[in-house]
Amino acid sequence: MNRRNFLKGATTLSVGASLLPLAQLIPQAAKAATNETAVVVFGGTINSLDIHRSGTNRDSYQVAINCYDRLVSFGTKQTADGSLSYDFSNVQPELAESWETSEDGTVMTFKIREGATFWDGKPVTAHDVKWSLDRAVSLGGFPTVQMKAGRLESPDQFTAIDDRTFQITLPFPSKLALPDLATPIPIIINSEVAKAHATENDPWATEYLHRNPAGSGAYKVLRWNAGEQLVYERNEDWACGPLPGYQRVMLREVPAQSTRRALIERGSVSASQNIPNKDAKELAAKPGVKVVSTPIENCIYSLCTNLDFEPFKDKRVRQAVAWSIPYEKIFEQAAYGQGVPMWGGGEQVTSIAWPQKSPYSQNLEKARALMAQTAYKDGFEVPLSFNLSVADWAEPTALLIQQGLAEIGIKANIEKIPGANWRTVALVEKKLPLHLENFGGWLNTPDYYFFWSYIKGNLFNSYNYDNPEMAKLIDDTLDMAVSHPDYAPNVTRMIEIAFEDIPRIPLWQPTLNVAFKEGVEGYEYWFHRQMDIRPLKPA
């Protein structure tokens, strides 16, 4: 298929897929999916092509993964079921072909890969790396906090020694510094292109890069129709890995899960990303469909109580909510038994394994007794919000929580928020009184999870929790080697505080489910839960 005919086909398929009857959508998708072109469907939406931009949602992270390179990446391992996963313990070269760390652990020196070029043919230099990391630590919001997790906080830490030599200086050694460079955030941008589109009011070219990526990665963006589809085209000059197996990939936004299921069940698309547990169980038994289900590391589906909402300032009210939840029903009806229960643990914390079960289970007697001790013994009314992009598990969960809360006098009014707005409303503005969240820590240590979700102001502390003891424990432990004698006691105390204060109520650890039609190979699970299309290939 030539480029002109492909674009015509892409345009036809992009005309409101969510509005097309299934009978029309299936043959269009099937025609697009070939050995040269993969079609991937998902239920979310991409709201920006710039991961550093304020309000960029999780579904959009995949652009950073597929269109940009980082200095380093993670290796690959085989899981117990034979599927592939990234390997957190194995940092590998990407744009940097090699690196050295000083004896005291505070200076990392990277050699930029010879022959690596941006899409416009300009060689990637250490000066591009510096500009890009300067941007990541300067724009604020999620990218800046993510960089800070690896103690990458100031442009003063980054030096381009020459065109191919880049150096990072840390204030002190940190176990997270190198792996933090392998997350989707520290992308390397063509600084010449970005500077050409920068303005006095927008020195980091956020408006331009929002719609126009400027990378060196395995795929370029051929077309983006916001709310409908993103079309990738392979970068034939990619220098940082083997060329991807597909020349083009069409990423289709199909809101209706029933439509996505029909498309993959009939072999009309190559893959369906992040499918519900119910469909994963049923599709696994279908001929011509392969389902890969992987437990999501460092991730817990949770109910969050916002401490800016007056009743939730009282710890006893939060504990009462935790005792009111019908956990088993939720696990059966929302998770379909997939994943790991996160309730019913012991009263004492005896392990630093994370995630681990909280001591709570449904006990309405305890919940009512706690409410009776508060100023809210007669109950109160509160909105209960969830992200429509994850309605497959969030809606049945919210309905069952609503029933449990009613048993203790709390009237919860369910509020459904569109996926495109969720990140801003829930995580940036942090104004939802009671809401469901699905944060998973990118770097697989418990202290990293707590850094993101229990420090006031950090992105996934969407409930404005603030505890000085917790904050100090996290700060003391984040860079500490796991073998340090203080590490286990510090993490144990973090977990104790989290369960006692319970601003974030654990429900279950989920699995990531992806369905493929027969003949698609190479899928690899990643902590960011987005589709890395680079290793996909036709059989």
C-alpha positions as MATLAB code, in Angstrom:
seq = 'MNRRNFLKGATTLSVGASLLPLAQLIPQAAKAATNETAVVVFGGTINSLDIHRSGTNRDSYQVAINCYDRLVSFGTKQTADGSLSYDFSNVQPELAESWETSEDGTVMTFKIREGATFWDGKPVTAHDVKWSLDRAVSLGGFPTVQMKAGRLESPDQFTAIDDRTFQITLPFPSKLALPDLATPIPIIINSEVAKAHATENDPWATEYLHRNPAGSGAYKVLRWNAGEQLVYERNEDWACGPLPGYQRVMLREVPAQSTRRALIERGSVSASQNIPNKDAKELAAKPGVKVVSTPIENCIYSLCTNLDFEPFKDKRVRQAVAWSIPYEKIFEQAAYGQGVPMWGGGEQVTSIAWPQKSPYSQNLEKARALMAQTAYKDGFEVPLSFNLSVADWAEPTALLIQQGLAEIGIKANIEKIPGANWRTVALVEKKLPLHLENFGGWLNTPDYYFFWSYIKGNLFNSYNYDNPEMAKLIDDTLDMAVSHPDYAPNVTRMIEIAFEDIPRIPLWQPTLNVAFKEGVEGYEYWFHRQMDIRPLKPA';
ca = [
       0.000    0.000    0.000;
       1.537    3.365   -0.969;
       1.520    6.418    1.290;
      -1.260    8.217   -0.610;
      -3.634    5.247   -0.529;
      -2.782    4.590    3.111;
      -3.628    8.164    4.085;
      -6.918    7.917    2.217;
      -7.716    4.743    4.160;
      -6.686    6.304    7.427;
      -8.929    9.281    6.763;
     -11.885    7.008    6.028;
     -11.319    5.051    9.222;
     -10.939    8.240   11.258;
     -14.401    9.558   10.468;
     -15.941    9.172   13.894;
     -15.303    5.491   14.602;
     -17.368    5.750   17.748;
     -20.265    6.946   15.585;
     -20.009    4.326   12.849;
     -22.209    1.223   13.027;
     -20.218   -1.879   13.881;
     -21.070   -3.398   10.500;
     -19.232   -0.530    8.795;
     -16.357   -0.232   11.246;
     -15.278   -3.885   11.111;
     -14.544   -4.106    7.369;
     -12.765   -0.728    7.442;
     -10.532   -1.849   10.289;
      -9.883   -5.217    8.658;
      -8.859   -3.536    5.411;
      -6.402   -1.294    7.263;
      -4.770   -4.143    9.226;
      -2.137   -5.844    7.062;
       1.370   -7.251    7.448;
       2.644   -3.707    6.895;
       0.076   -1.938    9.057;
      -1.108   -2.794   12.564;
      -4.388   -1.442   13.932;
      -4.574   -1.107   17.735;
      -7.813   -0.099   19.470;
      -8.223    1.293   22.968;
     -10.951    2.974   24.996;
      -9.124    6.079   26.153;
      -8.129    9.260   24.383;
      -4.893   11.032   23.509;
      -5.022   14.703   24.483;
      -1.445   15.803   23.666;
       1.686   14.670   21.839;
       3.939   16.332   24.461;
       4.422   14.401   27.695;
       5.914   17.473   29.382;
       2.818   19.605   28.796;
       0.572   20.314   31.790;
      -2.523   18.095   31.742;
      -1.184   15.468   29.318;
      -3.061   12.269   30.196;
      -1.762    8.726   30.642;
      -2.958    7.484   27.246;
      -0.761   10.143   25.636;
       2.441    8.807   27.222;
       2.757    6.274   24.436;
       3.837    9.048   22.052;
       6.898    9.646   24.233;
       7.633    5.912   24.221;
       7.299    5.311   20.503;
       8.423    8.624   18.996;
      11.278    9.654   21.271;
      14.464    8.087   22.614;
      15.873    8.286   26.121;
      19.467    7.915   27.221;
      18.743    4.449   28.628;
      15.979    1.859   28.696;
      15.190   -1.378   30.536;
      15.981   -4.862   29.287;
      13.495   -7.669   28.702;
      12.698  -10.759   30.764;
      10.361  -13.709   30.406;
       7.610  -14.059   33.007;
       6.337  -17.269   34.583;
       3.628  -17.684   31.932;
       6.130  -17.276   29.077;
       5.125  -13.729   28.114;
       7.627  -10.871   27.944;
       8.088   -8.016   30.406;
      10.467   -5.146   30.911;
      13.181   -5.901   33.503;
      13.566   -3.196   36.170;
      16.847   -4.710   37.353;
      18.480   -4.477   33.914;
      19.215   -0.955   32.582;
      20.281   -1.011   28.930;
      21.697    1.576   26.462;
      19.326    3.465   24.188;
      20.467    6.874   22.923;
      23.542    6.585   25.138;
      25.736    3.782   23.814;
      27.632    3.629   27.120;
      28.008    5.388   30.462;
      30.232    5.515   33.513;
      29.457    6.355   37.137;
      32.015    7.969   39.432;
      33.308    6.044   42.422;
      31.235    8.129   44.847;
      28.071    7.608   42.763;
      27.385   11.297   42.118;
      28.585   11.789   38.521;
      27.198    9.893   35.516;
      28.887   10.424   32.142;
      27.102    9.270   28.978;
      28.490    8.761   25.481;
      25.852    9.630   22.838;
      25.308    6.964   20.183;
      27.226    7.671   16.999;
      24.945    7.862   13.960;
      21.775    8.706   15.918;
      19.765   11.372   14.087;
      16.484   13.194   14.504;
      13.754   12.749   11.915;
      15.009   15.768    9.963;
      18.477   14.201    9.671;
      20.216   16.377   12.254;
      22.618   14.393   14.469;
      21.519   13.983   18.096;
      24.035   15.774   20.312;
      24.683   16.195   24.012;
      23.383   19.759   23.613;
      19.957   18.369   22.638;
      20.088   16.107   25.674;
      20.848   19.035   27.973;
      18.077   21.215   26.512;
      15.592   18.355   26.819;
      16.416   17.509   30.435;
      16.537   21.217   31.313;
      12.974   21.382   29.966;
      11.816   18.357   31.953;
      13.021   19.802   35.273;
      11.853   23.366   34.529;
       8.289   23.115   33.228;
       6.831   22.010   36.557;
       4.018   19.558   37.208;
       4.298   15.837   36.707;
       7.476   15.769   34.555;
       9.441   17.877   37.028;
       8.337   15.788   40.015;
       9.148   12.561   38.159;
      12.653   13.840   37.452;
      12.997   14.867   41.081;
      12.380   11.251   42.124;
      15.832   10.481   40.688;
      17.301   13.662   42.220;
      17.337   15.320   38.812;
      16.122   18.757   39.836;
      18.095   21.599   38.227;
      19.576   22.510   34.833;
      22.817   23.121   36.726;
      23.158   19.341   37.100;
      23.343   18.778   33.322;
      26.450   19.483   31.222;
      27.159   18.952   27.531;
      30.917   18.405   27.636;
      31.123   18.046   23.848;
      28.757   16.943   21.075;
      28.820   13.317   22.152;
      29.510   13.523   25.885;
      26.827   14.381   28.425;
      27.230   14.513   32.194;
      24.820   14.481   35.138;
      25.924   15.521   38.635;
      23.819   14.381   41.594;
      23.742   16.072   45.014;
      24.295   12.611   46.530;
      24.066    9.000   45.302;
      20.553    7.734   44.559;
      19.408    4.225   43.642;
      16.698    5.768   41.459;
      18.791    8.170   39.347;
      19.708    5.808   36.506;
      16.356    3.954   36.271;
      14.548    7.312   36.372;
      16.224    8.113   33.043;
      14.458    5.064   31.539;
      10.927    6.296   32.300;
       8.876    7.973   29.529;
       9.613   11.491   30.884;
      13.286   12.269   29.991;
      12.728   12.218   26.223;
      15.362   13.735   23.951;
      13.899   16.480   21.748;
      15.353   18.114   18.643;
      16.285   21.363   20.366;
      16.865   23.277   17.129;
      13.308   22.571   15.941;
      11.854   23.368   19.369;
      13.791   26.639   19.724;
      12.652   27.734   16.282;
       9.053   27.546   17.534;
       9.618   28.942   21.030;
       8.305   32.365   22.027;
       8.937   34.772   24.861;
       5.825   33.488   26.601;
       6.498   29.871   25.663;
      10.292   29.374   25.851;
       9.968   25.560   25.878;
       7.768   25.422   22.746;
       4.941   23.590   24.533;
       2.298   24.803   22.086;
       4.273   23.598   19.079;
       5.338   20.242   20.539;
       1.788   19.641   21.759;
       0.877   18.830   18.142;
       4.265   18.347   16.466;
       6.695   15.826   17.982;
      10.374   16.390   17.171;
      12.178   13.202   18.083;
      14.638   10.564   16.972;
      12.514    7.570   17.957;
      11.379    4.455   16.143;
       8.132    5.986   14.874;
       7.056    9.392   13.553;
       3.529   10.764   13.860;
       1.985   10.695   10.407;
      -1.453   11.938   11.460;
      -3.260   12.887   14.672;
      -7.021   13.380   14.650;
      -7.729   14.309   18.262;
     -10.478   12.142   19.749;
     -10.279    9.637   16.883;
      -6.905    8.232   15.916;
      -3.140    8.551   15.886;
      -1.169    7.131   12.960;
       2.509    6.252   13.357;
       4.975    5.728   10.512;
       8.247    3.853   11.010;
      11.472    5.847   11.156;
      13.649    3.916    8.704;
      16.795    5.583   10.114;
      16.221    4.685   13.769;
      19.605    3.983   15.346;
      18.703    2.912   18.880;
      17.301   -0.556   18.266;
      16.100   -3.040   15.647;
      13.639   -1.582   13.146;
      10.020   -2.198   14.206;
       8.130   -4.967   12.459;
       5.281   -2.776   11.229;
       5.766    0.077    8.799;
       2.692    1.874   10.113;
       0.500    1.585   13.185;
      -2.987    3.045   13.482;
      -4.074    3.684   17.058;
      -7.870    3.945   17.107;
      -9.940    5.428   19.909;
     -13.061    3.239   20.191;
     -14.989    4.191   23.338;
     -17.428    1.256   23.302;
     -15.829   -1.843   24.764;
     -18.389   -4.058   23.022;
     -17.143   -2.691   19.690;
     -13.490   -3.194   20.634;
     -14.265   -6.756   21.654;
     -16.051   -7.476   18.389;
     -13.154   -6.049   16.378;
     -10.537   -8.260   18.039;
     -12.832  -11.297   18.226;
     -13.402  -11.196   14.470;
      -9.740  -10.595   13.697;
     -10.440   -7.149   12.247;
      -7.728   -5.389   14.281;
      -4.252   -6.380   15.402;
      -4.631   -5.669   19.116;
      -6.977   -4.322   21.772;
      -5.186   -2.560   24.607;
      -6.188   -2.745   28.282;
      -9.298   -4.897   27.922;
     -11.638   -5.540   30.877;
     -11.100   -8.587   33.065;
     -14.404  -10.130   31.982;
     -13.417   -9.971   28.330;
      -9.900  -11.188   29.088;
     -11.257  -14.364   30.687;
     -13.726  -15.028   27.885;
     -11.512  -14.094   24.928;
      -8.672  -16.292   26.181;
     -10.812  -19.280   25.263;
     -11.585  -18.048   21.741;
      -9.714  -19.438   18.725;
      -7.636  -16.883   16.842;
      -7.206  -14.586   19.874;
      -4.294  -14.445   22.296;
      -4.703  -12.655   25.640;
      -1.715  -11.580   27.728;
      -2.561  -10.723   31.365;
       0.226   -9.328   33.545;
       0.006   -8.201   37.208;
       0.777   -4.484   37.267;
       3.803   -3.937   39.473;
       3.601   -1.358   42.261;
      -0.049   -0.627   41.422;
      -3.232   -0.617   43.511;
      -6.771    0.334   42.545;
      -7.875    2.553   45.423;
     -10.621    4.741   46.846;
      -9.242    8.171   47.752;
     -10.667   10.472   50.448;
      -9.769   14.133   49.876;
      -8.669   15.852   53.076;
      -9.813   19.227   51.710;
     -13.368   17.886   52.134;
     -14.332   18.695   55.714;
     -15.624   15.284   56.923;
     -12.505   13.497   55.638;
     -10.229   15.651   57.785;
     -11.293   13.348   60.619;
      -9.247   10.140   60.462;
     -12.079    8.200   62.090;
     -14.383    9.041   59.175;
     -11.760    7.779   56.717;
     -11.368    4.584   58.729;
     -15.158    4.160   58.828;
     -15.264    4.423   55.040;
     -12.545    1.744   54.816;
     -14.546   -0.609   57.050;
     -17.748   -0.023   55.032;
     -16.480   -1.217   51.643;
     -17.788   -4.571   50.299;
     -14.355   -5.669   49.081;
     -15.219   -9.238   48.133;
     -18.220   -8.222   46.026;
     -16.110   -5.607   44.261;
     -13.395   -8.146   43.481;
     -15.947  -10.601   42.106;
     -18.094   -8.161   40.128;
     -15.603   -5.480   39.014;
     -12.328   -7.452   38.803;
     -13.910  -10.813   37.890;
     -11.445  -12.405   40.288;
      -8.446  -11.163   38.287;
      -5.600   -9.624   40.263;
      -4.629   -9.732   43.930;
      -6.958   -8.760   46.830;
      -5.649   -5.860   48.921;
      -7.840   -6.229   52.014;
      -8.003   -8.531   55.010;
      -4.352   -8.356   56.060;
      -2.992   -8.696   59.587;
      -3.085   -5.959   62.206;
       0.722   -5.743   62.251;
       2.976   -4.901   59.308;
       5.478   -7.763   59.143;
       6.850   -7.333   55.617;
       7.989   -4.533   53.314;
       6.541   -6.290   50.250;
       4.457   -3.841   48.245;
       1.638   -3.876   47.399;
       0.337   -5.668   50.474;
      -3.074   -6.208   52.050;
      -4.459   -3.542   54.382;
      -5.970   -4.663   57.708;
      -9.436   -3.506   56.622;
     -12.353   -5.656   55.449;
     -16.067   -4.985   55.443;
     -17.200   -4.600   59.047;
     -20.242   -2.338   59.255;
     -20.365   -2.557   63.036;
     -16.871   -1.084   63.336;
     -17.674    1.516   60.673;
     -20.829    2.699   62.477;
     -19.028    2.824   65.827;
     -16.323    5.074   64.361;
     -18.890    7.373   62.730;
     -20.710    7.680   66.061;
     -17.542    9.141   67.606;
     -17.417   11.984   65.084;
     -19.354   15.150   64.296;
     -20.852   13.249   61.358;
     -22.775   10.559   63.209;
     -25.886   11.525   61.231;
     -23.999   11.111   57.972;
     -23.268   13.482   55.111;
     -23.461   13.726   51.333;
     -20.448   13.449   49.030;
     -19.800   13.078   45.274;
     -18.064    9.818   44.320;
     -16.132   10.302   41.068;
     -14.529    7.988   38.561;
     -12.811    8.228   35.182;
     -15.072    7.165   32.309;
     -12.031    5.796   30.465;
     -11.836    3.011   33.064;
     -15.579    2.566   33.538;
     -15.344   -1.208   33.006;
     -14.024   -1.636   36.559;
     -14.689    1.783   38.081;
     -18.457    1.931   37.541;
     -19.360   -1.382   39.233;
     -16.844   -0.549   41.954;
     -18.434    2.864   42.561;
     -21.933    1.370   42.711;
     -20.901   -1.179   45.330;
     -19.018    1.443   47.374;
     -22.126    3.624   47.193;
     -24.142    0.786   48.731;
     -21.608    0.239   51.499;
     -21.470    3.929   52.387;
     -25.270    4.102   52.566;
     -25.114    1.493   55.338;
     -23.240    3.991   57.552;
     -25.265    7.068   56.657;
     -23.102    8.498   53.875;
     -24.957    9.367   50.690;
     -22.575    9.105   47.729;
     -23.662   10.671   44.437;
     -21.819    9.053   41.551;
     -20.084   11.457   39.162;
     -18.680   10.252   35.820;
     -15.812   12.353   34.467;
     -14.650   12.124   30.820;
     -11.191   10.651   30.416;
      -9.864   13.738   28.631;
     -10.657   15.840   31.726;
      -9.736   13.355   34.439;
      -6.065   14.162   34.877;
      -6.661   17.894   35.209;
      -9.613   17.657   37.583;
      -8.422   14.764   39.743;
      -4.640   14.955   39.732;
      -3.722   18.551   38.887;
      -6.523   20.513   40.568;
      -7.040   17.812   43.245;
     -10.586   18.861   43.953;
     -12.593   15.611   43.912;
     -13.843   14.821   47.455;
     -14.090   11.033   46.962;
     -12.769    9.252   43.897;
     -11.356    6.050   42.463;
      -7.725    6.053   41.356;
      -5.418    3.515   39.710;
      -1.893    4.810   40.306;
       1.015    2.460   39.678;
       4.579    3.445   40.539;
       6.909    3.395   37.548;
      10.018    2.497   39.539;
       9.412   -0.739   41.377;
      10.215    0.100   44.998;
       7.701    0.805   47.822;
       9.335    4.122   48.774;
       8.883    5.324   45.200;
       5.155    4.515   45.372;
       4.888    6.475   48.620;
       6.857    9.388   47.155;
       4.213    9.898   44.494;
       1.077    9.221   46.490;
       1.754   10.406   50.057;
       3.735   13.651   49.619;
       1.471   16.728   49.495;
       1.562   18.371   46.096;
       2.859   15.349   44.194;
       0.683   14.321   41.293;
      -0.885   11.121   42.596;
      -1.563   12.522   46.050;
      -4.921   13.541   44.614;
      -6.419   13.798   48.111;
      -4.176   16.505   49.671;
      -2.752   14.245   52.379;
       0.009   15.799   54.463;
       1.859   14.031   57.294;
       5.302   15.391   58.305;
       6.483   12.029   59.661;
       5.557   10.276   56.423;
       7.217   13.000   54.336;
      10.467   12.715   56.304;
      10.509    8.924   56.056;
      10.071    9.113   52.301;
      12.757   11.760   51.899;
      15.195    9.771   54.053;
      14.524    6.496   52.208;
      14.011    7.391   48.547;
      17.714    7.364   47.629;
      18.736    4.757   50.182;
      20.045    1.414   48.970;
      17.620   -1.437   49.670;
      20.447   -3.175   51.563;
      20.860   -0.240   53.996;
      19.974   -1.259   57.597;
      17.453    1.593   57.903;
      15.608    0.789   54.683;
      13.268   -1.976   55.924;
      12.336   -0.203   59.212;
      11.578    3.018   57.329;
       9.365    1.306   54.762;
       7.600   -0.658   57.505;
       6.741    2.584   59.280;
       5.490    4.158   56.025;
       3.089    1.263   55.532;
       1.895    1.489   59.149;
       1.110    5.196   58.782;
      -0.618    4.665   55.434;
      -2.944    2.054   56.946;
      -3.584    4.067   60.121;
      -4.301    7.379   58.367;
      -5.909    5.592   55.375;
      -6.399    8.536   52.981;
      -6.010    6.022   50.148;
      -8.023    2.820   50.655;
      -6.557   -0.193   48.774;
      -9.027   -2.359   46.842;
      -6.989   -4.736   44.647;
      -3.824   -5.036   42.580;
      -4.922   -5.257   38.952;
      -3.673   -7.026   35.859;
      -3.050   -5.403   32.483;
      -4.888   -7.355   29.798;
      -4.058   -7.042   26.103;
      -5.681   -9.083   23.334;
      -4.007   -9.855   19.995;
      -5.252  -11.507   16.868;
      -3.401  -14.591   15.748;
      -0.227  -13.672   13.877;
       0.852  -10.667   15.961;
       3.983  -11.260   18.023;
       6.539   -9.453   20.181;
       4.339   -7.768   22.810;
       6.148   -6.740   25.991;
       4.526   -5.537   29.240;
       5.756   -2.181   30.591;
       5.180   -0.456   33.909;
       3.651    2.608   32.208;
       0.769    0.415   30.916;
       0.912    1.896   27.418;
       1.457    0.013   24.180;
       5.111   -0.089   23.173;
       4.564   -0.771   19.484;
       8.264   -0.975   18.619;
       8.696   -4.747   19.245;
       5.385   -5.765   17.625;
       5.711   -7.734   14.415;
       3.672   -9.964   12.125;
       4.390  -13.666   12.557;
];
